Structure formats: structure tokens, C-alpha cells
Amino acid sequence: MGIKIGIDLGTTFSAVAVYDEESGRPVMVKNQEGEWLTPSVIQFADDEIIIGSEAKDSYENGENGCVSVFKRRMGDPSPYCVAGGKNYSAQDLSAILLRYLKESTEKITGQRVDEAVVTVPAYFYQQERAATLNAAKTAGLNVRQIINEPSAAAMTYALSHWRKNAKIMVYDLGGGTFDVTILQMSDMPVMRSLKTTGNHMLGGKDWDDLLIRLICDKIFSETGTDLRSVPAAYKAVERQAETLKKSLTQLYSTSVTVMLPEQGRYKITVTVDEFNEYTRPLLERTGSLCRNLLGELNMSWDDLTDILLVGGSTRMKQVPAYLEEISGHTPISHVNPDEAVAMGAAIQVNLPVPDYKEVSLRTVQDTAEVRQSAAEEETELSSPLSLRYTDIVAHAMGIIAVNDEGTYYINKQLSVVSYQL
């Protein structure tokens, strides 16, 4: 008999978790390099494919054949890269990464992976979800289902922080995607999503890109050199952007040295204040989505019990500071933002398969009904396997008919649908 695993297939890092029967809790599984997180980076090198930390190091050192951030193109069948004369789409690359995660888990645990739940951003459309499912199947995984990342993280949070009637905003800012979901805890142990929104083209990578632009602007201001006209120097800054960003979560300033045609080795310093000011518009884009979501539910910030931070990019100090500024709530980080999604998926893959008797549709107005009862005292769930989560799709569902030439279609929109995980 094998094991069941939960997989967080992330833009910048991926992770695997299993349910530990002895502790009655989900636990993370290390990869073959002894790390909890696997960088979502692949390197095509001669006759082998390298995945994870070694590939990430090669990328940062400027070696050829490295690809990353391909999750953002999930569902796009066009080539993401070409290696060894072969085209690879985002789905193909994800399949390679998922196969590595599966095989690594089997080697570490000594057990066969029988079944998996894979997570996706809540705001993925059907095309991206189908591509994720196909990638998992290509990787040799028997996939029970695809579930939303904020829902998985909420499951992990609920284990030790159950509060009946609590209304939680899950603010999930990952490396490449952003989701925000509002959920409510009702009778123990049932949670339901009230509404979700997001942008799967907004994430930590965009902070990296703005940091690169900030460095370019500072160099141009100080030296008159456009760094984009010096490909080697620009690539060096591009490769170090994520590391520089992370250092700004610990230090007041960070520096990078580049080779410029006239000045030679030139050191440029960026402060936290400069970085925060430059990237403020990105934060405000997330804040706008949060406010819109509250408005659609006829809720205010005061109606929320807590704001839960999920995703590695929420480690940037500007994120909780901004949320407290606009909401009046001090955001909580009661779960590891890098691990919560994988552990929630590990819970889901071990829950009993629902015995569906009927399928029903509910209107947007039905799903927006929010009980106003006060949140009760926090408690701990006796068993994660008693947990039930009613999720909601992020987009309206419908039926489309297309002619053979693809030049004419009829689209019929149905209702927003909720479903039990």
C-alpha cells in the first residue's frame, strides 16, 4: 500500500506534504536535497535534466538552458522554451517538475505514491486547471482533484485556530500569482468560501521586475548609462533580483555591483524605503482586489475576524504593513506561508470521497449571504479528517458552442457554483 500526497505546484517554489497518522497532522516531505521547498527551476544540460536548487544556482550563475516562472503560462500550448531541438510548453515543464516531486517523495519515504491532490491559484481558468491536471497525469500521478491554493491554506490554518462564525480573508501572494478569498467557519468542522478573486499574473516576480527597473533608473541617474544597453550587466542584476529583494526583508539596504563600460565595477545601493515606494502600486493592486471582494459581499473591513497571510511573498514587510494601513487589522501568519498550501492539500487527499447525491446551482446572491454572528473562542480540531470545506468557483460557469472554423460561437452563462471539497 502506498501513500497519498498533497502538492503545491508553485511559480517559484514547489512542495510536498503527507498526512502523518501518528500525530494526526499533515507534515512536509523533504526532497532528495534535504530541503522542504524545491525551486521551480529546470535546467536542460547536455544529456540530463536538472531540477531544483542546482538548477536555480545555475540560473543565478548565468548558465544556459535554465527555465523558471513557467506556471504563469500554464494553459498556453505555445512553446515556453526550446531545448535539444524540442519545444516545451508550460504544461510540459510542469510535468517534468511534478514527476521529480513524485519520484523524490517515493525515494525519501520508501513508499509508492498512490494518489495526489495538486493545488492551483483560485483565479485559474478552466484552461489552466486542465493543463495542470494533464501535466500531473503525464508525470505519472493519480490525481484525485485540483483544489484552490487559498482553500488548502485555510484548511491548515483551521486545524489549530478554529473559531466558529469567524470570517477570514486569505491573502495569498505567491511568486507569480495573487489570490484573495473570504471564508467563514460555521458549525464545527465546516468552512465555506464566500467569494474569491485574484490575478494569476501578479506576484513576487513583479516585485523583482520593479526592483530591476529601480536599479536601472538609479544607475542611469548617477552615471548616464542605460543598463539595458549592457546585456551582461543587466542579466547579472536580473539573476540576483530575488536575492536582493529577500535581503530587504532583513536589512535597511542592499547593494549590487555591476560592470559598466566607462566606470568599470560600479556599486549601486537600494534602500527599503526606495523599494517600498517603487513597488507601492503593486500593493495597491492587491488592495483594490481585496476591497472589491468585500464590496461584492456587502462587507467592510470591520466585518472580518482576521486576515491570514499565505505565500512566500507576504514575508516582505511592506505587505502586512500595507494591509494594516488599509484595513485596521494586524494580519496574522499562524501558518508557514511556504508550507500551508501543501499541507492543506495533504489533508484533502486523505478526506473521504464525497458521495454526491445531486448537483445544484446557487446564484451569486445566495453565495453572498454572510451571517453576522460574532466569532467564538479559538479551539483546535480533534482530527483534520473531520474537516469539510465548501468551495466556490472564481469565475461564472457556462456552456460554449463553436463552429468548425472557430469564427463563431454562442456562449451561455450559468450561475456561480459552490462545491464541497
N, C-alpha and C positions, 0 to 999 in steps of 0.2 A: 504494500500500500504506500502511495506517495504522499506528497504534501500539497497544500493549496497556498498560493501566494498572492499578495497584493503588489501591484507595480505602479509606481509613479513615474510615468514616462515624461520627463521634464525637458524644457528647452535647453537649459544649461547643465542640469544635473538630474540623474535618474536614481531611483532607489527601490529596494525590495523589502517587504516585511512578511512575516508569517504569524499565525496565531499560536501562542505557547499555551498548551493545555495545563501545564503545571501552575503557572502564575495566573492563568485566566485572562491574559492580556496580550495584545499584539506586540511583537518585538521586531527590531530591524535585523536584517541579514547582511553581514559584511560581504564584499566582493572578494575576488581572488587576490586583490592587492591589500586586503585587510582594512578597507575603507567602507564606511557606511554609505557614502554617496559615490556614484560613478559619473564623472563628467560625460555629458552627451556629445562627445567629440570622437570622430572616426578618422583614422589615417590610413590611406592606401599606400603601402610601402613595398615596392618590389613584388614579392610573391606572397605577402601576408597582409592581413587587415588588423590594425592595432586599434584598440578601443579603450577609452577611459583616461586615466591620469597620464599615461605615457603619450597618448595621442594629444592630450591637452598641452603637455610640456613641449611636444614637437611643434604644435601650432604657435605657442608663445615664443619659440626659438626661431620661427620663420621658416620651418621646413615645409617642403611641398607635400601635396596630397592630403591635406587636413581639411575636414569639413565640420561645421558646427551650426547651431541655430536652425537646423533644417525642420524642426517641428512647426515653425511659422509658415512653412509652405505645405504642410500636410493637406492632402486632398487635391493638390495641384499635380496633375500627371506629367507635366513637363520636367525635363532633366534639371536636377539641382546641381549636379556635378558630373564630370566625366572622368573615369579612372580606368586605366588599362584598356582604353578604347570602348568602354561600356558606359552607357548612360545610367545614372542612378537618380530616381525621384526621391522626394522626401519620404514617401512610403517605403521605398526600397531601403533607404538608410535607417529608418526606424526599425525595420525588420531585422537588420544586422545588429542593431543595438539591443533589441529585445531578445534575440537569440543568445547574445552574450550574457545578458542578465539571467536568462533561464539556465544556461549551462553553468554559469558561475555559481548560481544558487545550488544547483544539483551537486557540484563538486564540494562546496563548502559544507552542505548539510548531509551529504552522502545519501540523499533520497531523491527519487524521481518527482518532478513537478507534474502533478496530475491536472491541476486546474488553476486558472488565474482570473483576477479582476484587474483591469487596466483603467487608469483614470485619464480624463481629458478635461480641458477647460470647459466650464459650464457654457461658455458662449461659442463653442464649436458648432458649426452647422452639420447637417447630416453627412455632407460630402467628406468633411474632415473626420467625423466619427467612423464612417465606413472605411476610410483609408487606414485609420488606427487599428480597427478590427482586422482588416486584411493583412496589415503588417504583422500583427500578433499571430495570426494563423500561419503566415509564411515562416515565422520564427519557430513554429512547432508548438505553439501554446494552445491549449484547450481553454478558450476564453468563455467564462460564464456570462460576463457582461462588461460593458463600458459604463463607468459612472463618473459623475462630475467631481472635479477636484475639491471645491468648497464643501460639498456634501460629505466626502470622505474625511476631510479635516474636521468637520463638525462632529462626526462620529467619534473620532479620537478625543476631542475636547470633552464630549459628553460623558465619557467614562468616569472621570473624577470630578466633574463640575456640573452635575445635573441640577437644574433649577426649574421646577415646574412653572409654567407661564412665562419663562424668560424669553425675550426676543433678542436674538443675537444677529449682529451684522458680521458676516465673514468677509474680511477684506483680504483678498488673495492676490498678492503681487509677486509673480514669479519672474524668471529670467526673460521670458518672452511674451507672457500673456497676463492680463488682468481680469479678474472676476470679482463681483461683489454679490453676495447672496444674503437675504434676510430670512431667518428661520425662527420657528417657535417651538419650544419644548412644551408638550401638552402632558397628558396622563402618562406616567412612567410606564414603559420607556419608549414613548413615541415622539418623534420630531417630524416636522414638516416644513419644507421650503415654502415661503410665501411668495417670493419673486426673486429673480436673478437677472443680472445684466453683466456686461463686460466688453472687453475689446481684446481679441486674441492677437492684435498687432501692437500691443502696448505692454512693455515690461522692462526689466532691468537692463536689457540690451539697449534700450533707447536712452537710458541714463549714461551708459558707456559712450554712445554715439555723441551725445551732447558734451560729455567731458572731453572727447577728442576735439570737437569743434572749439571748445573753450581754450584748450591748449594751442590749437592753431591760431585762434584770434590773438592770444597773448603773445605768441611768438611773432606774429605779423606786426602787432603794435610796438613791440620792443626792438625788432630787427628789420622790419620791412620785408621779411622773407615769407612767402606763402608756402607753408609746409606741404601743401598738396602738390606742389611742383617738385618736391623732393621725395620720390616714391619710397626709397629705402627708409628714410626718417619717418615718413607718415605711417608706413607699415609697422615700424617699431612701436610707435605710440599706440596704434590700433591694437596691437597684440597685448600691450600692457594695460589697456584701459580698465579692464575688470579688476586687476590687481590694484591699480591706483585708486579706483572707486572704493574698494574694500578698505584700503588703508585710511580713507577719510572717515570711516566709521569709528576709528580708534584715535586718530591724530587730528590736530588742527590743520595741518597742511601736508602735502605730499609733493614730491619732485620727480621729474624725469629728465634724463639727459639725451639730447639728440645731436646728430652730426649735421651741421649746416654748411653749405658751400663756402660762404665767406668767413663765418665766425668759428668754424671747427666745432669742437664739443661745446654745446650750449645747454645750460641747465635752466629749466623752467619750473616754477613752483605754483601750485594751485592751493588755495585755502578752502576750508569747509564753507565759509560764507560765500565765496565766489561760486563754488559748485552748487550750493543751495539756491542762490539767486538765478543761476543759469538754467537750472532744471525745474524751477518752480512751476512753469507751465505744464510739465508732465504731471506733477502732483495735482494741479488744478483740474486736469482732465479726469483723473480718478475721482476727485471730489465732486465734479459735475455729475458723473455717473451715479455716485452714491446719493446725491440729492435728488436726482431724477427718480431713482428707485424708491426712495422714501415717499416722494410725491405721488407716485403711481399707487402706493398703498395707503395714501392719506395719512401718513405717519410723519412725525417730526423726530429730530434727534433725541428729544426727551423721552420718546416712546421706547427707545432702545434700552435694553438692560446692559449690554456690553458690545464692544467692537473687538472682534478676535482677529489678530494678525496672523496671516499664513503666507508662506512663500519666502524664499531667501532674501528677496529684495526689500522686505519690510525691516530688515536689520539696519538699513540706512536710517540714521537718527532723524532725518527730516520727515520720515513717514509718520511715526507716532506723534511727533510734534505738530505736524500739519493737521492730522485728524483731531487731535485735542483742541487745536485752534478753532476748527470749523464746527465741531460737534459738542464741545464741553465735556466729552468723555475721555478718560485716560485709557487708551487702548490696552488690551491685555494680550500677553503672549504666554498663556498657560500650556501651550504645546510647542514642541520644537518645530519651527516653521519649515524646516527642510524635511522633516520626517513624518509630520502629521498626516499627509495625504496617503503615503504608502501604508501606514498603519491602519488608516480607515479602510483602505481597500482590502487589507488582510482580514479585517472584521467582516466586511461584506461578503467575501468569498467563502466564509465559514458559516454564514447565516443560512437557515433553512430556505430552500427554494419556495417562494410563494406559490400557493395553489390558487391560481386565478379562476374565479367562477364567472366573472363578467368583466367587460370593459366599458367604461363610462367616460363621457366628456364633461368638463366643467368650464363655465365661462370665466372670462377674466375677472368679472365682478365677484364670482364665488371664491376664487383663489385669493382675492384681496381682502377678504373678511379677516380682521385681526381682533382677537379677544383682548380686552383691556385689563384683565385681571393682573394684580401685582405678582411679581416673581417671588417664589417661595425660597426657603433656605436651601443652600447648596448641599448636595449629597453625592454619594458615589454609587454607581451602578454595581449591583452584585455580580452581574455577568454581561459582558458585551454581546453575547449571543441572544440576549433577550431584546436587544435594541431593534427598533423598527423606524425606518426613515421614509417619509413620503416626499418624493422629489417633484420638481416641476420643470418642464422643458423651457429653454431660454427663448425659443422662437415659436411663433404661431405655426401650427401644423396645417398641411393642406395636401391637395392632390393636383398633379400637373400632367397634362396630356400634350405631347409634342409630335408634330408631323415628321415624316421620314427625313425631310431636308433640314429640319431644325430651324425653320424660318417662321413657324407659327406655333403658338402654344396657348392653352387655356389653363388658367390657374384658379383653383377653388380653395379658398382659405377656410379652415375649420376653426376649432377653439383651442385655447391653451389647455394642455393636458397635464394632469398630475399622475404620478405612478409610484408604486411602493417599491423600495429597494429591499 
